[in-house]
Amino acid sequence: MASICIDGFNLALAKGSGIATYGQNLLINAREIGLGTQALYGPPAPRRASNVVNETALTDAERPPEKLNRKKKMQRFSDTYMSRFGREAHAILPSGEVIWPSRGGGRPAVDRFWAAQNLFQTANRCFAAYSKETPVRFEATTDAPAPDVMHWTATLPLYAQGAPNIYTIHDLIPLRLPHTTMDDKAVYMKLCQAVAARADHIAVVSETTRQDVIRLLGVSEDRVTNTYQAVHLPTALTERSQAEVELELEGVFNLGWKGYFLHFGAIEPKKNLGRIVEAYLASGSKTPLVIIGGRAWLDEGETALLNQVKRDGGPSADRIRQYEYMPFSMLISLIRGAKATLFPSLYEGFGLPVLESMALSTAVLTSTGGSLPEVAGDAAVVVDPYDVQAITRGIQALDADEALRAELETRGLAQAGKFTPEAYQARLRALYAKVGLATT
């Protein structure tokens, strides 16, 4: 059976990420088209003799950064310098003994893991210091053959030796909206150019990003394939009765069915939380606003008004609920029960919250930023993300017009149908065929 391997750079994050969700879904759908699946990790722990201990290193608890003495600093310098000459990854078989946390999405749907200690951190340091990518060699055996294709789910300064390398570029936001990220833009551009030159093929998740890659990185059109994304929502959650979800929302949050607005996503400038809060307050709505998202970077400007309202107190503060994190099962319930999801992001490479909300029969307010119109189609209220008054009018319309919400819910389900697993699998077959990988 032919196989693909993806990187575990985002899969290893304790709280997950949009790219981690992409990776989990990619593995699930790759299996559906008849491919074996593998994942490459870079755990901090060294290789041990025990397969079980090596597997625990892939999902171990996070620890505070280690303070480096002079000897360890010299070792890190040596590791960084030598990274350009290659790293070897050893195989780890799923033991069935290690219980993976559901918080990060659970154990990925893989037949085999690979690991190389501190792979991603060392490779990133090597590229930043020397502009050199890190080659990876798989210690293949009869029982653990190397993957046929390496599919990197992010722009990483790594490549697999002896196999085609596909890279997914989700967006080029550090170049399009530099004020929203803390990346070193010169290093980021150099990395993107290196990936574009190295890749046997590039995958993207929207036509917007495809055009950005072609235009900004000078990649020929035939080397970039748009696969879009699919949303994977467990039936155990989506088929729960409305009555059961209503009871949960009332008991846990004291919220009524379709009785609140919802915004979810990391708190960073592109998510536009500052304008969402301003527009919500200006709308005069008495419908509560639930905000779910952990602090990411450059969040001070996004939370300034919200923090001021919380400090001042009063009715407005009481109507806004903020949670840093929400278990996935409870997030699904909150999406299902929301009057509308508010997601007028400044720019997105895809915009999974829009698709998830539509698939769960919830009305959506989104924006003209990046790929969001592609995902939303005619099934959402679409506004200029920089226009607070337009966002305000959108909130007021969704708050007052039940018929509008019902229409958007119906259209949303139809629009979400364009991003089914079956449609995604067909696009994956086409993608892998371009590097000579046969699927069923």
C-alpha atoms as one frame of an Amber mdcrd trajectory, in Angstrom:
protein
   0.000   0.000   0.000   1.341   3.435  -0.935   1.704   5.813   1.982   2.066
   9.469   2.878   3.716  11.028   5.909   2.810  14.425   7.329   4.729  16.511
   9.841   3.634  16.617  13.470   4.737  20.217  14.023   1.196  21.416  14.741
  -0.225  18.031  15.750   2.014  18.146  18.820   0.545  21.409  20.133  -1.319
  20.773  23.378  -4.225  23.090  22.508  -4.274  22.304  18.812  -4.394  24.800
  15.967  -6.112  25.324  12.650  -3.214  23.594  10.902  -3.403  20.713  13.393
  -7.079  20.292  12.470  -6.060  20.350   8.809  -3.476  17.635   9.464  -5.898
  15.416  11.382  -8.477  15.697   8.593  -5.851  15.112   5.907  -4.837  11.829
   7.515  -8.441  10.656   7.893  -9.245  11.382   4.251  -5.960   9.950   2.958
  -6.953   6.652   4.537 -10.323   6.858   2.801  -8.591   6.958  -0.602  -6.526
   3.888   0.186  -3.257   5.358   1.448  -1.201   4.327   4.414  -0.581   7.199
   6.824   2.395   8.256   8.929   3.424  11.309  10.956   6.855  12.776  11.694
   7.406  14.355  15.127  10.237  16.292  16.756   9.896  15.555  20.486  12.321
  17.074  23.016  13.088  13.679  24.554  15.901  11.558  23.096  15.325   8.158
  21.529  14.939   5.286  24.002  15.049   1.506  23.647  11.356   1.171  24.571
   8.810   1.746  21.792   6.175   2.699  24.397   8.456   5.291  26.010   9.222
   6.727  22.577   5.493   7.023  21.887   4.904   8.806  25.195   7.436  11.443
  24.112   5.136  12.416  21.224   2.332  13.495  23.546   4.065  14.188  26.842
   3.045  17.086  29.076   4.565  20.449  28.173   7.295  21.674  30.465   8.726
  25.146  31.095  11.663  26.045  28.819  14.895  24.562  30.097  17.578  26.925
  31.330  20.720  26.232  29.333  24.141  26.083  30.936  27.288  26.666  28.887
  27.605  23.013  27.884  24.005  22.801  26.697  24.332  26.080  24.807  27.349
  24.694  22.962  25.423  21.511  22.192  22.490  23.495  20.824  24.853  25.554
  18.673  26.419  22.359  17.329  23.019  20.761  16.649  21.861  23.884  14.819
  25.001  24.052  12.679  24.949  20.339  11.834  21.233  20.270  11.007  21.931
  21.302   7.412  23.713  17.976   6.858  20.620  15.959   7.713  18.676  14.271
  10.480  17.566  10.674  10.829  14.057   9.788  11.932  13.351   6.524  13.715
  10.095   4.591  13.561   7.623   4.326  16.445   4.706   1.918  16.179   1.383
   2.819  17.824   1.402   0.605  20.882  -2.236   0.773  21.907  -1.001   1.384
  25.440  -0.581   5.175  25.384  -3.797   7.138  25.934  -3.577  10.293  23.834
  -5.317  13.471  25.060  -8.522  14.414  23.284  -7.673  18.101  23.817  -5.258
  18.130  20.871  -7.495  16.034  18.660  -6.551  12.614  20.002  -4.132  10.170
  18.429  -3.701  10.947  14.741  -5.034   8.367  12.286  -1.632   6.910  11.420
  -0.135   3.467  10.961   3.304   4.615  12.113   5.089   7.507  13.771   8.563
   8.788  13.027  10.623  10.930  15.384  13.843  12.957  15.475  14.683  14.846
  18.647  13.955  18.605  18.499  13.634  18.343  14.729  11.486  21.399  14.070
  13.128  23.808  16.530  16.612  22.879  15.309  15.653  23.118  11.636  14.072
  26.538  12.150  17.166  27.813  13.970  19.410  26.422  11.242  17.462  28.159
   8.513  17.320  31.471  10.388  21.070  31.392  11.030  22.429  29.829   7.836
  19.558  29.876   5.287  19.931  26.115   4.963  17.127  23.582   4.886  17.335
  20.336   6.856  17.099  17.024   4.987  15.379  14.127   6.751  16.273  10.496
   6.244  13.928   7.744   7.409  15.532   4.722   9.103  13.432   2.355   7.034
  13.149  -1.368   7.704  11.058  -4.182   6.275   8.550  -3.686   9.095   8.689
   0.110   8.852   9.174   1.196   5.232   9.711   4.867   4.469   6.739   6.872
   3.160   6.199   7.213  -0.570   5.338  10.921  -0.283   6.177  13.505   2.394
   3.362  16.022   2.802   4.411  18.980   4.947   1.352  20.732   6.369   3.135
  24.065   6.828   6.056  26.037   5.410   8.952  24.336   7.199  12.685  24.394
   6.331  12.732  20.603   5.977  12.552  18.079   3.181  12.478  14.288   2.991
  15.179  12.519   1.060  14.168   9.816  -1.386  10.513  10.831  -1.722   8.491
  13.594  -3.404   7.837  16.557  -1.108   4.471  18.326  -1.110   4.059  21.496
   0.973   0.727  22.999   1.974   0.796  26.794   2.092  -2.289  27.946   3.973
  -1.757  31.664   3.438   0.909  34.332   2.996  -0.461  36.613   5.710   2.958
  37.785   6.993   3.488  39.297   3.533  -0.082  40.402   2.827  -0.829  41.776
   6.329   2.601  42.250   7.934   1.188  44.295  10.814  -0.744  41.270  12.078
   2.219  38.949  12.714   5.556  39.021  14.500   7.477  37.020  11.908  10.803
  38.278  10.627   9.455  39.102   7.188  12.803  38.760   5.381  13.372  35.286
   6.867   9.758  34.342   6.149  10.041  35.376   2.500  13.314  33.477   2.142
  11.681  30.382   3.657   8.660  30.597   1.355  10.942  30.996  -1.657  13.019
  28.000  -0.549   9.883  25.888  -0.115   8.555  27.007  -3.498  11.827  26.067
  -5.189  12.186  22.746  -3.336   8.608  21.469  -3.569   7.678  18.772  -6.031
   4.201  20.270  -5.707   2.414  22.884  -3.596  -1.049  22.435  -2.099  -3.217
  25.347  -1.013  -6.622  25.520   0.668  -8.262  28.286  -1.354  -8.093  29.953
  -4.740  -7.135  33.183  -2.959  -3.995  31.593  -1.533  -3.271  29.890  -4.850
  -3.176  33.236  -6.606  -1.068  34.728  -3.795   1.484  31.913  -4.170   1.618
  32.249  -7.940   1.968  36.025  -7.798   4.186  36.613  -4.759   6.416  33.542
  -4.960   6.594  33.277  -8.743   5.357  29.680  -8.852   3.961  28.418 -12.140
   0.239  27.653 -12.142   0.731  23.962 -12.895   2.721  23.477  -9.661  -0.027
  24.704  -7.308  -3.203  22.711  -6.564  -6.144  23.976  -4.549  -7.638  21.162
  -2.479  -9.790  23.352  -0.209 -10.567  21.632   3.107 -13.212  19.383   4.556
 -14.740  19.657   7.978 -14.812  16.553  10.156 -17.562  16.728  12.771 -18.068
  13.514  14.751 -21.600  12.168  14.428 -21.608  11.471  18.167 -21.675  15.249
  18.605 -23.702  16.394  15.607 -26.493  13.849  16.151 -27.132  14.786  19.765
 -30.706  15.970  20.105 -31.472  19.660  20.293 -33.056  19.098  23.680 -29.850
  17.568  25.016 -27.732  20.450  23.704 -30.208  22.999  25.086 -29.929  21.400
  28.519 -26.132  21.552  28.342 -26.071  25.217  27.276 -28.483  26.171  30.029
 -26.745  24.149  32.712 -23.147  25.074  31.903 -23.461  28.620  30.545 -26.967
  29.800  31.454 -27.518  30.435  27.741 -30.643  29.750  25.698 -30.887  27.989
  22.341 -30.147  30.502  19.540 -29.910  33.135  22.261 -26.313  34.416  21.891
 -23.696  35.438  19.349 -20.453  33.465  19.125 -16.914  34.329  18.088 -14.147
  31.744  18.305 -10.504  31.788  17.275  -7.105  32.805  18.594  -6.915  36.411
  19.773  -4.589  38.000  17.222  -4.962  41.053  14.965  -6.279  39.325  11.842
  -9.251  37.861  13.737 -10.537  41.426  14.205 -11.857  40.977  17.739 -11.456
  44.668  18.564 -13.874  45.738  15.826 -16.248  42.881  16.654 -16.556  44.098
  20.243 -16.911  47.729  19.129 -19.615  46.822  16.604 -21.447  44.618  19.090
 -21.546  47.387  21.696 -22.665  49.930  19.081 -25.448  47.623  17.894 -27.348
  47.990  21.168 -28.046  44.259  21.121 -29.130  42.639  24.350 -28.162  39.217
  22.999 -25.049  37.979  24.846 -21.751  37.709  22.984 -19.626  34.642  23.757
 -15.922  34.935  22.887 -13.697  31.848  22.855  -9.990  32.144  22.190  -6.603
  32.165  23.820  -4.183  35.050  23.578  -1.797  34.651  20.674   0.296  37.666
  19.671  -0.166  41.430  19.353  -3.446  41.019  21.198  -3.310  44.241  23.228
  -5.084  46.356  20.623  -7.687  43.672  20.033  -8.645  43.370  23.691  -8.249
  47.003  24.821 -11.930  47.947  24.487 -13.103  44.614  25.878 -10.846  44.975
  28.916 -12.029  48.542  29.492 -15.664  47.475  29.372 -14.917  44.656  31.831
 -13.187  47.088  34.199 -16.010  49.620  34.034 -18.639  46.964  34.619 -22.321
  47.540  33.881 -24.828  45.824  31.583 -22.488  45.726  28.573 -19.830  43.862
  30.528 -22.374  41.349  31.795 -23.510  40.561  28.253 -20.001  39.632  27.054
 -18.662  36.225  28.112 -15.014  35.365  27.456 -13.359  31.934  27.657  -9.738
  31.183  26.825 -10.358  27.565  25.929 -13.301  25.283  25.293 -13.294  21.475
  24.909 -14.121  20.481  21.334 -17.365  18.733  22.259 -18.608  21.801  24.125
 -17.506  24.106  21.290 -19.663  22.075  18.899 -22.633  22.559  21.236 -21.965
  26.311  21.425 -21.802  26.592  17.639 -25.041  24.629  17.223 -26.868  26.770
  19.769 -25.639  30.183  18.610 -27.918  32.745  17.007 -25.000  33.479  14.673
 -21.230  33.111  14.443 -19.401  36.428  14.037 -16.215  35.929  12.023 -15.365
  39.118  10.084 -11.645  38.318   9.898  -9.260  40.690   8.134  -7.820  37.871
   6.033  -7.980  34.080   5.968  -6.350  31.380   3.907  -9.539  29.347   4.339
 -11.730  30.149   7.352 -12.733  26.883   8.997 -15.041  28.498  11.622 -17.289
  29.695   8.793 -17.548  26.207   7.312 -18.055  24.549  10.705 -20.841  26.962
  11.581 -22.643  26.487   8.273 -22.350  22.707   8.570 -23.961  22.947  12.024
 -26.912  25.045  10.794 -25.789  28.324  12.331 -26.031  31.670  10.551 -22.731
  33.439   9.859 -21.470  36.990   9.602 -18.115  37.049   7.836 -16.048  39.379
   5.670 -14.513  40.079   2.305 -11.067  39.206   3.727  -9.018  36.733   1.722
 -10.742  33.434   0.990 -13.791  33.972   3.204 -16.153  34.843   0.306 -15.075
  31.577  -1.378 -16.053  29.560   1.671 -19.215  31.481   2.549 -20.627  31.912
  -0.968 -24.088  33.486  -0.748 -24.788  31.809   2.604 -23.594  34.521   5.001
 -23.810  38.202   5.796 -20.570  39.483   4.242 -19.123  42.847   5.335 -15.994
  44.961   4.952 -13.920  43.867   7.977 -12.511  47.369   8.466 -15.955  49.019
   8.517 -17.273  48.919  12.092 -20.618  50.396  11.043 -21.089  47.653   8.446
 -20.352  44.995  11.072 -22.791  46.749  13.414 -25.547  46.706  10.792 -24.875
  43.020  10.159 -25.196  42.188  13.848 -28.429  44.182  14.094 -29.905  42.400
  11.079 -29.030  38.958  12.413 -30.307  39.879  15.859 -33.699  41.120  14.688
 -34.531  39.087  11.586 -35.423  35.476  12.321 -36.358  34.870   8.674 -32.897
  36.042   7.576 -31.235  33.654   9.990 -33.410  30.769   8.817 -32.547  31.538
   5.185 -28.834  31.666   5.960 -29.023  28.396   7.872 -30.619  26.696   4.845
 -28.134  28.215   2.406 -25.271  27.424   4.763 -26.032  23.716   4.774 -26.074
  23.738   0.972 -22.811  25.686   0.815 -21.148  23.352   3.323 -22.113  20.503
   1.013 -19.487  21.755  -1.447 -16.794  20.889   1.106 -17.790  17.321   1.910
 -15.164  14.637   2.642 -16.015  13.055  -0.723 -15.231  16.276  -2.587 -12.031
  16.696  -0.594 -10.960  13.125  -1.301 -11.368  13.668  -5.038  -9.102  16.711
  -4.820  -6.526  14.737  -2.794  -6.484  12.003  -5.452  -5.740  14.642  -8.081
  -3.027  16.191  -5.913  -1.158  12.960  -5.231  -1.465  11.844  -8.841   0.670
  14.859  -9.763   3.623  13.350  -7.884   2.966   9.843  -9.198   1.190   8.394
  -6.170  -1.647   6.002  -6.980  -4.795   5.976  -4.852  -7.972   3.896  -4.902
